[in-house]
């Protein structure tokens, strides 16, 4: 009789809505946030953020020497200390 009781409980349970949350949707993706925007709109918003950052004094522009040093450090990390040095 346990099987009949279990079956009754399962059939009495309310049906789950499949589209209530993105986690319940299998195989589909909804475009949200920046992904839903056109590339032009994304660029405009990103540009506004950069301008605001520099206007507030928090923005940073690399000089040629800083950029060269950053590239050198990145290259050293990517080679993981190999003795061959690229010039």
N, CA, C and O atoms as a Maestro MAE file, in Angstrom:
{
 s_m_m2io_version
 :::
 2.0.0
}

f_m_ct {
 s_m_title
 :::
 protein
 m_atom[348] {
  # First column is atom index #
  i_m_mmod_type
  r_m_x_coord
  r_m_y_coord
  r_m_z_coord
  i_m_residue_number
  s_m_chain_name
  s_m_pdb_residue_name
  s_m_pdb_atom_name
  i_m_atomic_number
  :::
  1 25 0.803 -1.198 0.000 1 A "UNK " " N  " 7
  2 3 0.000 0.000 0.000 1 A "UNK " " CA " 6
  3 2 0.847 1.264 0.000 1 A "UNK " " C  " 6
  4 15 0.348 2.340 -0.330 1 A "UNK " " O  " 8
  5 25 2.118 1.150 0.364 2 A "UNK " " N  " 7
  6 3 2.975 2.338 0.346 2 A "UNK " " CA " 6
  7 2 3.079 2.903 -1.064 2 A "UNK " " C  " 6
  8 15 3.143 4.120 -1.239 2 A "UNK " " O  " 8
  9 25 3.095 2.053 -2.049 3 A "UNK " " N  " 7
  10 3 3.217 2.515 -3.428 3 A "UNK " " CA " 6
  11 2 2.003 3.333 -3.835 3 A "UNK " " C  " 6
  12 15 2.147 4.356 -4.505 3 A "UNK " " O  " 8
  13 25 0.842 2.913 -3.454 4 A "UNK " " N  " 7
  14 3 -0.375 3.642 -3.799 4 A "UNK " " CA " 6
  15 2 -0.398 4.994 -3.088 4 A "UNK " " C  " 6
  16 15 -0.819 5.991 -3.675 4 A "UNK " " O  " 8
  17 25 0.048 5.041 -1.837 5 A "UNK " " N  " 7
  18 3 0.070 6.300 -1.095 5 A "UNK " " CA " 6
  19 2 1.082 7.267 -1.713 5 A "UNK " " C  " 6
  20 15 0.819 8.464 -1.832 5 A "UNK " " O  " 8
  21 25 2.232 6.737 -2.100 6 A "UNK " " N  " 7
  22 3 3.263 7.566 -2.722 6 A "UNK " " CA " 6
  23 2 2.773 8.110 -4.055 6 A "UNK " " C  " 6
  24 15 2.991 9.280 -4.366 6 A "UNK " " O  " 8
  25 25 2.120 7.277 -4.836 7 A "UNK " " N  " 7
  26 3 1.586 7.708 -6.124 7 A "UNK " " CA " 6
  27 2 0.537 8.796 -5.920 7 A "UNK " " C  " 6
  28 15 0.491 9.758 -6.686 7 A "UNK " " O  " 8
  29 25 -0.286 8.660 -4.919 8 A "UNK " " N  " 7
  30 3 -1.309 9.662 -4.642 8 A "UNK " " CA " 6
  31 2 -0.664 10.986 -4.250 8 A "UNK " " C  " 6
  32 15 -1.131 12.047 -4.663 8 A "UNK " " O  " 8
  33 25 0.405 10.936 -3.457 9 A "UNK " " N  " 7
  34 3 1.096 12.160 -3.062 9 A "UNK " " CA " 6
  35 2 1.729 12.857 -4.258 9 A "UNK " " C  " 6
  36 15 1.665 14.080 -4.384 9 A "UNK " " O  " 8
  37 25 2.339 12.069 -5.131 10 A "UNK " " N  " 7
  38 3 2.997 12.656 -6.297 10 A "UNK " " CA " 6
  39 2 2.000 13.287 -7.251 10 A "UNK " " C  " 6
  40 15 2.268 14.350 -7.812 10 A "UNK " " O  " 8
  41 25 0.863 12.653 -7.442 11 A "UNK " " N  " 7
  42 3 -0.125 13.214 -8.355 11 A "UNK " " CA " 6
  43 2 -0.836 14.409 -7.748 11 A "UNK " " C  " 6
  44 15 -1.347 15.261 -8.476 11 A "UNK " " O  " 8
  45 25 -0.877 14.485 -6.411 12 A "UNK " " N  " 7
  46 3 -1.545 15.601 -5.748 12 A "UNK " " CA " 6
  47 2 -0.646 16.836 -5.683 12 A "UNK " " C  " 6
  48 15 -1.130 17.941 -5.440 12 A "UNK " " O  " 8
  49 25 0.660 16.655 -5.897 13 A "UNK " " N  " 7
  50 3 1.590 17.789 -5.829 13 A "UNK " " CA " 6
  51 2 1.287 18.757 -6.963 13 A "UNK " " C  " 6
  52 15 0.976 18.332 -8.076 13 A "UNK " " O  " 8
  53 25 1.375 20.057 -6.687 14 A "UNK " " N  " 7
  54 3 1.098 21.039 -7.748 14 A "UNK " " CA " 6
  55 2 2.159 20.971 -8.841 14 A "UNK " " C  " 6
  56 15 3.329 20.691 -8.578 14 A "UNK " " O  " 8
  57 25 1.734 21.227 -10.048 15 A "UNK " " N  " 7
  58 3 2.667 21.204 -11.180 15 A "UNK " " CA " 6
  59 2 3.600 22.409 -11.092 15 A "UNK " " C  " 6
  60 15 3.174 23.515 -10.758 15 A "UNK " " O  " 8
  61 25 4.871 22.180 -11.395 16 A "UNK " " N  " 7
  62 3 5.853 23.256 -11.366 16 A "UNK " " CA " 6
  63 2 5.777 24.048 -12.662 16 A "UNK " " C  " 6
  64 15 5.643 23.473 -13.742 16 A "UNK " " O  " 8
  65 25 5.860 25.341 -12.554 17 A "UNK " " N  " 7
  66 3 5.904 26.181 -13.745 17 A "UNK " " CA " 6
  67 2 7.310 26.108 -14.311 17 A "UNK " " C  " 6
  68 15 8.282 26.255 -13.569 17 A "UNK " " O  " 8
  69 25 7.433 25.886 -15.595 18 A "UNK " " N  " 7
  70 3 8.759 25.713 -16.185 18 A "UNK " " CA " 6
  71 2 9.430 27.037 -16.522 18 A "UNK " " C  " 6
  72 15 10.648 27.079 -16.694 18 A "UNK " " O  " 8
  73 25 8.660 28.119 -16.620 19 A "UNK " " N  " 7
  74 3 9.244 29.388 -17.036 19 A "UNK " " CA " 6
  75 2 9.277 30.422 -15.913 19 A "UNK " " C  " 6
  76 15 9.308 31.621 -16.190 19 A "UNK " " O  " 8
  77 25 9.272 29.993 -14.669 20 A "UNK " " N  " 7
  78 3 9.256 30.966 -13.590 20 A "UNK " " CA " 6
  79 2 10.607 31.604 -13.376 20 A "UNK " " C  " 6
  80 15 10.679 32.803 -13.107 20 A "UNK " " O  " 8
  81 25 11.674 30.849 -13.485 21 A "UNK " " N  " 7
  82 3 13.021 31.375 -13.271 21 A "UNK " " CA " 6
  83 2 13.939 30.859 -14.363 21 A "UNK " " C  " 6
  84 15 13.689 29.794 -14.927 21 A "UNK " " O  " 8
  85 25 14.995 31.594 -14.671 22 A "UNK " " N  " 7
  86 3 15.926 31.130 -15.699 22 A "UNK " " CA " 6
  87 2 16.536 29.770 -15.379 22 A "UNK " " C  " 6
  88 15 16.864 29.019 -16.297 22 A "UNK " " O  " 8
  89 25 16.697 29.436 -14.101 23 A "UNK " " N  " 7
  90 3 17.304 28.162 -13.740 23 A "UNK " " CA " 6
  91 2 16.411 26.997 -14.134 23 A "UNK " " C  " 6
  92 15 16.901 25.884 -14.327 23 A "UNK " " O  " 8
  93 25 15.111 27.232 -14.257 24 A "UNK " " N  " 7
  94 3 14.187 26.160 -14.620 24 A "UNK " " CA " 6
  95 2 14.108 25.939 -16.119 24 A "UNK " " C  " 6
  96 15 13.585 24.919 -16.568 24 A "UNK " " O  " 8
  97 25 14.617 26.877 -16.897 25 A "UNK " " N  " 7
  98 3 14.549 26.734 -18.345 25 A "UNK " " CA " 6
  99 2 15.786 26.013 -18.829 25 A "UNK " " C  " 6
  100 15 16.900 26.522 -18.703 25 A "UNK " " O  " 8
  101 25 15.599 24.860 -19.367 26 A "UNK " " N  " 7
  102 3 16.717 24.045 -19.830 26 A "UNK " " CA " 6
  103 2 16.926 24.288 -21.315 26 A "UNK " " C  " 6
  104 15 15.995 24.155 -22.110 26 A "UNK " " O  " 8
  105 25 18.140 24.642 -21.685 27 A "UNK " " N  " 7
  106 3 18.472 24.798 -23.087 27 A "UNK " " CA " 6
  107 2 18.133 26.148 -23.687 27 A "UNK " " C  " 6
  108 15 18.396 26.365 -24.870 27 A "UNK " " O  " 8
  109 25 17.564 27.056 -22.926 28 A "UNK " " N  " 7
  110 3 17.264 28.383 -23.472 28 A "UNK " " CA " 6
  111 2 17.982 29.439 -22.653 28 A "UNK " " C  " 6
  112 15 18.171 29.293 -21.445 28 A "UNK " " O  " 8
  113 25 18.371 30.489 -23.323 29 A "UNK " " N  " 7
  114 3 19.024 31.596 -22.638 29 A "UNK " " CA " 6
  115 2 18.315 32.874 -23.025 29 A "UNK " " C  " 6
  116 15 18.024 33.114 -24.197 29 A "UNK " " O  " 8
  117 25 18.043 33.694 -22.019 30 A "UNK " " N  " 7
  118 3 17.458 34.989 -22.320 30 A "UNK " " CA " 6
  119 2 18.570 36.019 -22.250 30 A "UNK " " C  " 6
  120 15 19.427 35.969 -21.367 30 A "UNK " " O  " 8
  121 25 18.547 36.942 -23.178 31 A "UNK " " N  " 7
  122 3 19.566 37.985 -23.190 31 A "UNK " " CA " 6
  123 2 19.144 39.053 -22.210 31 A "UNK " " C  " 6
  124 15 18.067 39.636 -22.333 31 A "UNK " " O  " 8
  125 25 20.005 39.309 -21.228 32 A "UNK " " N  " 7
  126 3 19.702 40.285 -20.193 32 A "UNK " " CA " 6
  127 2 20.854 41.260 -20.082 32 A "UNK " " C  " 6
  128 15 21.980 40.949 -20.468 32 A "UNK " " O  " 8
  129 25 20.573 42.443 -19.552 33 A "UNK " " N  " 7
  130 3 21.621 43.428 -19.312 33 A "UNK " " CA " 6
  131 2 22.282 43.884 -20.595 33 A "UNK " " C  " 6
  132 15 21.606 44.178 -21.580 33 A "UNK " " O  " 8
  133 25 23.611 43.942 -20.583 34 A "UNK " " N  " 7
  134 3 24.355 44.417 -21.752 34 A "UNK " " CA " 6
  135 2 24.164 43.503 -22.951 34 A "UNK " " C  " 6
  136 15 24.198 43.974 -24.088 34 A "UNK " " O  " 8
  137 25 23.966 42.223 -22.732 35 A "UNK " " N  " 7
  138 3 23.799 41.298 -23.854 35 A "UNK " " CA " 6
  139 2 22.551 41.608 -24.669 35 A "UNK " " C  " 6
  140 15 22.501 41.312 -25.862 35 A "UNK " " O  " 8
  141 25 21.550 42.198 -24.038 36 A "UNK " " N  " 7
  142 3 20.310 42.520 -24.745 36 A "UNK " " CA " 6
  143 2 20.414 43.835 -25.505 36 A "UNK " " C  " 6
  144 15 19.534 44.149 -26.306 36 A "UNK " " O  " 8
  145 25 21.457 44.601 -25.275 37 A "UNK " " N  " 7
  146 3 21.603 45.911 -25.912 37 A "UNK " " CA " 6
  147 2 22.342 45.792 -27.234 37 A "UNK " " C  " 6
  148 15 23.095 44.845 -27.461 37 A "UNK " " O  " 8
  149 25 22.116 46.754 -28.088 38 A "UNK " " N  " 7
  150 3 22.850 46.794 -29.348 38 A "UNK " " CA " 6
  151 2 24.303 47.168 -29.059 38 A "UNK " " C  " 6
  152 15 24.581 47.803 -28.042 38 A "UNK " " O  " 8
  153 25 25.229 46.786 -29.932 39 A "UNK " " N  " 7
  154 3 26.640 47.137 -29.720 39 A "UNK " " CA " 6
  155 2 26.870 48.643 -29.599 39 A "UNK " " C  " 6
  156 15 27.743 49.083 -28.851 39 A "UNK " " O  " 8
  157 25 26.087 49.428 -30.336 40 A "UNK " " N  " 7
  158 3 26.248 50.880 -30.267 40 A "UNK " " CA " 6
  159 2 25.863 51.402 -28.883 40 A "UNK " " C  " 6
  160 15 26.534 52.277 -28.335 40 A "UNK " " O  " 8
  161 25 24.785 50.865 -28.324 41 A "UNK " " N  " 7
  162 3 24.348 51.280 -26.988 41 A "UNK " " CA " 6
  163 2 25.369 50.864 -25.937 41 A "UNK " " C  " 6
  164 15 25.654 51.621 -25.009 41 A "UNK " " O  " 8
  165 25 25.919 49.665 -26.082 42 A "UNK " " N  " 7
  166 3 26.958 49.200 -25.151 42 A "UNK " " CA " 6
  167 2 28.156 50.133 -25.181 42 A "UNK " " C  " 6
  168 15 28.681 50.511 -24.134 42 A "UNK " " O  " 8
  169 25 28.596 50.512 -26.394 43 A "UNK " " N  " 7
  170 3 29.753 51.406 -26.526 43 A "UNK " " CA " 6
  171 2 29.473 52.771 -25.905 43 A "UNK " " C  " 6
  172 15 30.338 53.344 -25.242 43 A "UNK " " O  " 8
  173 25 28.260 53.293 -26.120 44 A "UNK " " N  " 7
  174 3 27.905 54.607 -25.580 44 A "UNK " " CA " 6
  175 2 27.935 54.590 -24.055 44 A "UNK " " C  " 6
  176 15 28.469 55.509 -23.435 44 A "UNK " " O  " 8
  177 25 27.366 53.551 -23.450 45 A "UNK " " N  " 7
  178 3 27.337 53.468 -21.992 45 A "UNK " " CA " 6
  179 2 28.751 53.282 -21.434 45 A "UNK " " C  " 6
  180 15 29.110 53.904 -20.434 45 A "UNK " " O  " 8
  181 25 29.550 52.431 -22.076 46 A "UNK " " N  " 7
  182 3 30.929 52.220 -21.625 46 A "UNK " " CA " 6
  183 2 31.741 53.500 -21.751 46 A "UNK " " C  " 6
  184 15 32.575 53.800 -20.896 46 A "UNK " " O  " 8
  185 25 31.499 54.249 -22.812 47 A "UNK " " N  " 7
  186 3 32.205 55.513 -23.012 47 A "UNK " " CA " 6
  187 2 31.851 56.510 -21.913 47 A "UNK " " C  " 6
  188 15 32.720 57.217 -21.402 47 A "UNK " " O  " 8
  189 25 30.567 56.563 -21.552 48 A "UNK " " N  " 7
  190 3 30.148 57.459 -20.477 48 A "UNK " " CA " 6
  191 2 30.833 57.099 -19.162 48 A "UNK " " C  " 6
  192 15 31.231 57.979 -18.399 48 A "UNK " " O  " 8
  193 25 30.969 55.793 -18.903 49 A "UNK " " N  " 7
  194 3 31.646 55.358 -17.677 49 A "UNK " " CA " 6
  195 2 33.110 55.760 -17.662 49 A "UNK " " C  " 6
  196 15 33.629 56.189 -16.631 49 A "UNK " " O  " 8
  197 25 33.773 55.624 -18.792 50 A "UNK " " N  " 7
  198 3 35.178 56.018 -18.873 50 A "UNK " " CA " 6
  199 2 35.364 57.513 -18.700 50 A "UNK " " C  " 6
  200 15 36.295 57.964 -18.031 50 A "UNK " " O  " 8
  201 25 34.480 58.266 -19.302 51 A "UNK " " N  " 7
  202 3 34.566 59.731 -19.172 51 A "UNK " " CA " 6
  203 2 34.332 60.152 -17.723 51 A "UNK " " C  " 6
  204 15 35.023 61.032 -17.210 51 A "UNK " " O  " 8
  205 25 33.354 59.521 -17.065 52 A "UNK " " N  " 7
  206 3 33.067 59.849 -15.667 52 A "UNK " " CA " 6
  207 2 34.240 59.478 -14.771 52 A "UNK " " C  " 6
  208 15 34.552 60.196 -13.821 52 A "UNK " " O  " 8
  209 25 34.892 58.357 -15.071 53 A "UNK " " N  " 7
  210 3 36.034 57.918 -14.277 53 A "UNK " " CA " 6
  211 2 37.178 58.915 -14.359 53 A "UNK " " C  " 6
  212 15 37.780 59.263 -13.343 53 A "UNK " " O  " 8
  213 25 37.474 59.369 -15.559 54 A "UNK " " N  " 7
  214 3 38.561 60.334 -15.730 54 A "UNK " " CA " 6
  215 2 38.187 61.696 -15.156 54 A "UNK " " C  " 6
  216 15 39.036 62.401 -14.610 54 A "UNK " " O  " 8
  217 25 36.917 62.062 -15.280 55 A "UNK " " N  " 7
  218 3 36.476 63.353 -14.744 55 A "UNK " " CA " 6
  219 2 36.565 63.390 -13.223 55 A "UNK " " C  " 6
  220 15 36.818 64.443 -12.638 55 A "UNK " " O  " 8
  221 25 36.358 62.241 -12.583 56 A "UNK " " N  " 7
  222 3 36.416 62.202 -11.121 56 A "UNK " " CA " 6
  223 2 37.845 62.050 -10.605 56 A "UNK " " C  " 6
  224 15 38.079 62.106 -9.398 56 A "UNK " " O  " 8
  225 25 38.797 61.857 -11.512 57 A "UNK " " N  " 7
  226 3 40.194 61.739 -11.102 57 A "UNK " " CA " 6
  227 2 40.629 60.310 -10.811 57 A "UNK " " C  " 6
  228 15 41.765 60.086 -10.392 57 A "UNK " " O  " 8
  229 25 39.750 59.345 -11.024 58 A "UNK " " N  " 7
  230 3 40.095 57.950 -10.754 58 A "UNK " " CA " 6
  231 2 40.603 57.225 -11.991 58 A "UNK " " C  " 6
  232 15 41.139 56.122 -11.886 58 A "UNK " " O  " 8
  233 25 40.441 57.829 -13.152 59 A "UNK " " N  " 7
  234 3 40.875 57.193 -14.390 59 A "UNK " " CA " 6
  235 2 42.397 57.184 -14.493 59 A "UNK " " C  " 6
  236 15 43.070 57.988 -13.849 59 A "UNK " " O  " 8
  237 25 42.934 56.280 -15.298 60 A "UNK " " N  " 7
  238 3 44.387 56.177 -15.442 60 A "UNK " " CA " 6
  239 2 44.719 55.950 -16.896 60 A "UNK " " C  " 6
  240 15 44.084 55.140 -17.572 60 A "UNK " " O  " 8
  241 25 45.705 56.660 -17.368 61 A "UNK " " N  " 7
  242 3 46.206 56.448 -18.723 61 A "UNK " " CA " 6
  243 2 47.641 55.973 -18.620 61 A "UNK " " C  " 6
  244 15 48.469 56.585 -17.944 61 A "UNK " " O  " 8
  245 25 47.918 54.887 -19.292 62 A "UNK " " N  " 7
  246 3 49.272 54.350 -19.266 62 A "UNK " " CA " 6
  247 2 50.196 55.191 -20.126 62 A "UNK " " C  " 6
  248 15 49.839 55.585 -21.236 62 A "UNK " " O  " 8
  249 25 51.382 55.463 -19.609 63 A "UNK " " N  " 7
  250 3 52.415 56.074 -20.438 63 A "UNK " " CA " 6
  251 2 53.065 54.939 -21.226 63 A "UNK " " C  " 6
  252 15 52.797 53.765 -20.968 63 A "UNK " " O  " 8
  253 25 53.911 55.287 -22.175 64 A "UNK " " N  " 7
  254 3 54.575 54.259 -22.973 64 A "UNK " " CA " 6
  255 2 55.427 53.354 -22.084 64 A "UNK " " C  " 6
  256 15 55.467 52.141 -22.292 64 A "UNK " " O  " 8
  257 25 56.112 53.939 -21.091 65 A "UNK " " N  " 7
  258 3 56.963 53.138 -20.201 65 A "UNK " " CA " 6
  259 2 56.129 52.187 -19.339 65 A "UNK " " C  " 6
  260 15 56.501 51.029 -19.152 65 A "UNK " " O  " 8
  261 25 54.999 52.678 -18.815 66 A "UNK " " N  " 7
  262 3 54.137 51.822 -17.995 66 A "UNK " " CA " 6
  263 2 53.565 50.669 -18.821 66 A "UNK " " C  " 6
  264 15 53.485 49.536 -18.345 66 A "UNK " " O  " 8
  265 25 53.175 50.959 -20.043 67 A "UNK " " N  " 7
  266 3 52.622 49.923 -20.909 67 A "UNK " " CA " 6
  267 2 53.686 48.881 -21.245 67 A "UNK " " C  " 6
  268 15 53.395 47.686 -21.280 67 A "UNK " " O  " 8
  269 25 54.902 49.324 -21.490 68 A "UNK " " N  " 7
  270 3 55.996 48.419 -21.796 68 A "UNK " " CA " 6
  271 2 56.279 47.497 -20.604 68 A "UNK " " C  " 6
  272 15 56.458 46.291 -20.771 68 A "UNK " " O  " 8
  273 25 56.316 48.080 -19.402 69 A "UNK " " N  " 7
  274 3 56.558 47.277 -18.198 69 A "UNK " " CA " 6
  275 2 55.435 46.268 -17.961 69 A "UNK " " C  " 6
  276 15 55.693 45.124 -17.588 69 A "UNK " " O  " 8
  277 25 54.196 46.690 -18.176 70 A "UNK " " N  " 7
  278 3 53.063 45.784 -17.980 70 A "UNK " " CA " 6
  279 2 53.133 44.628 -18.971 70 A "UNK " " C  " 6
  280 15 52.876 43.482 -18.601 70 A "UNK " " O  " 8
  281 25 53.471 44.908 -20.208 71 A "UNK " " N  " 7
  282 3 53.607 43.850 -21.210 71 A "UNK " " CA " 6
  283 2 54.728 42.882 -20.864 71 A "UNK " " C  " 6
  284 15 54.595 41.671 -21.046 71 A "UNK " " O  " 8
  285 25 55.835 43.426 -20.362 72 A "UNK " " N  " 7
  286 3 56.957 42.570 -19.978 72 A "UNK " " CA " 6
  287 2 56.564 41.661 -18.823 72 A "UNK " " C  " 6
  288 15 56.865 40.467 -18.841 72 A "UNK " " O  " 8
  289 25 55.887 42.221 -17.814 73 A "UNK " " N  " 7
  290 3 55.465 41.418 -16.662 73 A "UNK " " CA " 6
  291 2 54.468 40.340 -17.081 73 A "UNK " " C  " 6
  292 15 54.538 39.207 -16.603 73 A "UNK " " O  " 8
  293 25 53.552 40.686 -17.962 74 A "UNK " " N  " 7
  294 3 52.589 39.693 -18.440 74 A "UNK " " CA " 6
  295 2 53.268 38.579 -19.204 74 A "UNK " " C  " 6
  296 15 52.887 37.415 -19.083 74 A "UNK " " O  " 8
  297 25 54.269 38.925 -19.987 75 A "UNK " " N  " 7
  298 3 55.004 37.913 -20.727 75 A "UNK " " CA " 6
  299 2 55.768 36.982 -19.807 75 A "UNK " " C  " 6
  300 15 55.848 35.780 -20.061 75 A "UNK " " O  " 8
  301 25 56.333 37.534 -18.731 76 A "UNK " " N  " 7
  302 3 57.067 36.695 -17.780 76 A "UNK " " CA " 6
  303 2 56.126 35.709 -17.095 76 A "UNK " " C  " 6
  304 15 56.484 34.548 -16.894 76 A "UNK " " O  " 8
  305 25 54.937 36.159 -16.739 77 A "UNK " " N  " 7
  306 3 53.973 35.289 -16.065 77 A "UNK " " CA " 6
  307 2 53.492 34.204 -17.022 77 A "UNK " " C  " 6
  308 15 53.354 33.046 -16.626 77 A "UNK " " O  " 8
  309 25 53.236 34.569 -18.282 78 A "UNK " " N  " 7
  310 3 52.712 33.579 -19.224 78 A "UNK " " CA " 6
  311 2 53.742 32.512 -19.561 78 A "UNK " " C  " 6
  312 15 53.376 31.385 -19.895 78 A "UNK " " O  " 8
  313 25 55.030 32.851 -19.478 79 A "UNK " " N  " 7
  314 3 56.072 31.847 -19.733 79 A "UNK " " CA " 6
  315 2 56.408 31.053 -18.481 79 A "UNK " " C  " 6
  316 15 57.133 30.060 -18.551 79 A "UNK " " O  " 8
  317 25 55.887 31.480 -17.339 80 A "UNK " " N  " 7
  318 3 56.081 30.797 -16.055 80 A "UNK " " CA " 6
  319 2 57.547 30.582 -15.718 80 A "UNK " " C  " 6
  320 15 57.943 29.504 -15.276 80 A "UNK " " O  " 8
  321 25 58.352 31.626 -15.933 81 A "UNK " " N  " 7
  322 3 59.738 31.585 -15.503 81 A "UNK " " CA " 6
  323 2 60.671 30.793 -16.400 81 A "UNK " " C  " 6
  324 15 61.773 30.450 -15.973 81 A "UNK " " O  " 8
  325 25 60.268 30.486 -17.641 82 A "UNK " " N  " 7
  326 3 61.162 29.775 -18.555 82 A "UNK " " CA " 6
  327 2 62.373 30.650 -18.846 82 A "UNK " " C  " 6
  328 15 62.257 31.874 -18.904 82 A "UNK " " O  " 8
  329 25 63.495 30.046 -19.022 83 A "UNK " " N  " 7
  330 3 64.727 30.807 -19.144 83 A "UNK " " CA " 6
  331 2 64.867 31.527 -20.481 83 A "UNK " " C  " 6
  332 15 65.676 32.448 -20.591 83 A "UNK " " O  " 8
  333 25 64.098 31.133 -21.506 84 A "UNK " " N  " 7
  334 3 64.176 31.782 -22.798 84 A "UNK " " CA " 6
  335 2 63.523 33.147 -22.687 84 A "UNK " " C  " 6
  336 15 62.375 33.259 -22.258 84 A "UNK " " O  " 8
  337 25 64.264 34.197 -23.077 85 A "UNK " " N  " 7
  338 3 63.757 35.532 -22.943 85 A "UNK " " CA " 6
  339 2 63.557 36.122 -24.334 85 A "UNK " " C  " 6
  340 15 64.485 36.121 -25.143 85 A "UNK " " O  " 8
  341 25 62.376 36.619 -24.616 86 A "UNK " " N  " 7
  342 3 62.077 37.207 -25.917 86 A "UNK " " CA " 6
  343 2 62.461 38.674 -25.866 86 A "UNK " " C  " 6
  344 15 62.096 39.391 -24.934 86 A "UNK " " O  " 8
  345 25 63.208 39.121 -26.885 87 A "UNK " " N  " 7
  346 3 63.643 40.526 -26.918 87 A "UNK " " CA " 6
  347 2 62.976 41.254 -28.026 87 A "UNK " " C  " 6
  348 15 63.215 42.447 -28.213 87 A "UNK " " O  " 8
  :::
 }
 m_bond[347] {
  # First column is bond index #
  i_m_from
  i_m_to
  i_m_order
  :::
  1 1 2 1
  2 2 3 1
  3 3 4 2
  4 3 5 1
  5 5 6 1
  6 6 7 1
  7 7 8 2
  8 7 9 1
  9 9 10 1
  10 10 11 1
  11 11 12 2
  12 11 13 1
  13 13 14 1
  14 14 15 1
  15 15 16 2
  16 15 17 1
  17 17 18 1
  18 18 19 1
  19 19 20 2
  20 19 21 1
  21 21 22 1
  22 22 23 1
  23 23 24 2
  24 23 25 1
  25 25 26 1
  26 26 27 1
  27 27 28 2
  28 27 29 1
  29 29 30 1
  30 30 31 1
  31 31 32 2
  32 31 33 1
  33 33 34 1
  34 34 35 1
  35 35 36 2
  36 35 37 1
  37 37 38 1
  38 38 39 1
  39 39 40 2
  40 39 41 1
  41 41 42 1
  42 42 43 1
  43 43 44 2
  44 43 45 1
  45 45 46 1
  46 46 47 1
  47 47 48 2
  48 47 49 1
  49 49 50 1
  50 50 51 1
  51 51 52 2
  52 51 53 1
  53 53 54 1
  54 54 55 1
  55 55 56 2
  56 55 57 1
  57 57 58 1
  58 58 59 1
  59 59 60 2
  60 59 61 1
  61 61 62 1
  62 62 63 1
  63 63 64 2
  64 63 65 1
  65 65 66 1
  66 66 67 1
  67 67 68 2
  68 67 69 1
  69 69 70 1
  70 70 71 1
  71 71 72 2
  72 71 73 1
  73 73 74 1
  74 74 75 1
  75 75 76 2
  76 75 77 1
  77 77 78 1
  78 78 79 1
  79 79 80 2
  80 79 81 1
  81 81 82 1
  82 82 83 1
  83 83 84 2
  84 83 85 1
  85 85 86 1
  86 86 87 1
  87 87 88 2
  88 87 89 1
  89 89 90 1
  90 90 91 1
  91 91 92 2
  92 91 93 1
  93 93 94 1
  94 94 95 1
  95 95 96 2
  96 95 97 1
  97 97 98 1
  98 98 99 1
  99 99 100 2
  100 99 101 1
  101 101 102 1
  102 102 103 1
  103 103 104 2
  104 103 105 1
  105 105 106 1
  106 106 107 1
  107 107 108 2
  108 107 109 1
  109 109 110 1
  110 110 111 1
  111 111 112 2
  112 111 113 1
  113 113 114 1
  114 114 115 1
  115 115 116 2
  116 115 117 1
  117 117 118 1
  118 118 119 1
  119 119 120 2
  120 119 121 1
  121 121 122 1
  122 122 123 1
  123 123 124 2
  124 123 125 1
  125 125 126 1
  126 126 127 1
  127 127 128 2
  128 127 129 1
  129 129 130 1
  130 130 131 1
  131 131 132 2
  132 131 133 1
  133 133 134 1
  134 134 135 1
  135 135 136 2
  136 135 137 1
  137 137 138 1
  138 138 139 1
  139 139 140 2
  140 139 141 1
  141 141 142 1
  142 142 143 1
  143 143 144 2
  144 143 145 1
  145 145 146 1
  146 146 147 1
  147 147 148 2
  148 147 149 1
  149 149 150 1
  150 150 151 1
  151 151 152 2
  152 151 153 1
  153 153 154 1
  154 154 155 1
  155 155 156 2
  156 155 157 1
  157 157 158 1
  158 158 159 1
  159 159 160 2
  160 159 161 1
  161 161 162 1
  162 162 163 1
  163 163 164 2
  164 163 165 1
  165 165 166 1
  166 166 167 1
  167 167 168 2
  168 167 169 1
  169 169 170 1
  170 170 171 1
  171 171 172 2
  172 171 173 1
  173 173 174 1
  174 174 175 1
  175 175 176 2
  176 175 177 1
  177 177 178 1
  178 178 179 1
  179 179 180 2
  180 179 181 1
  181 181 182 1
  182 182 183 1
  183 183 184 2
  184 183 185 1
  185 185 186 1
  186 186 187 1
  187 187 188 2
  188 187 189 1
  189 189 190 1
  190 190 191 1
  191 191 192 2
  192 191 193 1
  193 193 194 1
  194 194 195 1
  195 195 196 2
  196 195 197 1
  197 197 198 1
  198 198 199 1
  199 199 200 2
  200 199 201 1
  201 201 202 1
  202 202 203 1
  203 203 204 2
  204 203 205 1
  205 205 206 1
  206 206 207 1
  207 207 208 2
  208 207 209 1
  209 209 210 1
  210 210 211 1
  211 211 212 2
  212 211 213 1
  213 213 214 1
  214 214 215 1
  215 215 216 2
  216 215 217 1
  217 217 218 1
  218 218 219 1
  219 219 220 2
  220 219 221 1
  221 221 222 1
  222 222 223 1
  223 223 224 2
  224 223 225 1
  225 225 226 1
  226 226 227 1
  227 227 228 2
  228 227 229 1
  229 229 230 1
  230 230 231 1
  231 231 232 2
  232 231 233 1
  233 233 234 1
  234 234 235 1
  235 235 236 2
  236 235 237 1
  237 237 238 1
  238 238 239 1
  239 239 240 2
  240 239 241 1
  241 241 242 1
  242 242 243 1
  243 243 244 2
  244 243 245 1
  245 245 246 1
  246 246 247 1
  247 247 248 2
  248 247 249 1
  249 249 250 1
  250 250 251 1
  251 251 252 2
  252 251 253 1
  253 253 254 1
  254 254 255 1
  255 255 256 2
  256 255 257 1
  257 257 258 1
  258 258 259 1
  259 259 260 2
  260 259 261 1
  261 261 262 1
  262 262 263 1
  263 263 264 2
  264 263 265 1
  265 265 266 1
  266 266 267 1
  267 267 268 2
  268 267 269 1
  269 269 270 1
  270 270 271 1
  271 271 272 2
  272 271 273 1
  273 273 274 1
  274 274 275 1
  275 275 276 2
  276 275 277 1
  277 277 278 1
  278 278 279 1
  279 279 280 2
  280 279 281 1
  281 281 282 1
  282 282 283 1
  283 283 284 2
  284 283 285 1
  285 285 286 1
  286 286 287 1
  287 287 288 2
  288 287 289 1
  289 289 290 1
  290 290 291 1
  291 291 292 2
  292 291 293 1
  293 293 294 1
  294 294 295 1
  295 295 296 2
  296 295 297 1
  297 297 298 1
  298 298 299 1
  299 299 300 2
  300 299 301 1
  301 301 302 1
  302 302 303 1
  303 303 304 2
  304 303 305 1
  305 305 306 1
  306 306 307 1
  307 307 308 2
  308 307 309 1
  309 309 310 1
  310 310 311 1
  311 311 312 2
  312 311 313 1
  313 313 314 1
  314 314 315 1
  315 315 316 2
  316 315 317 1
  317 317 318 1
  318 318 319 1
  319 319 320 2
  320 319 321 1
  321 321 322 1
  322 322 323 1
  323 323 324 2
  324 323 325 1
  325 325 326 1
  326 326 327 1
  327 327 328 2
  328 327 329 1
  329 329 330 1
  330 330 331 1
  331 331 332 2
  332 331 333 1
  333 333 334 1
  334 334 335 1
  335 335 336 2
  336 335 337 1
  337 337 338 1
  338 338 339 1
  339 339 340 2
  340 339 341 1
  341 341 342 1
  342 342 343 1
  343 343 344 2
  344 343 345 1
  345 345 346 1
  346 346 347 1
  347 347 348 2
  :::
 }
}
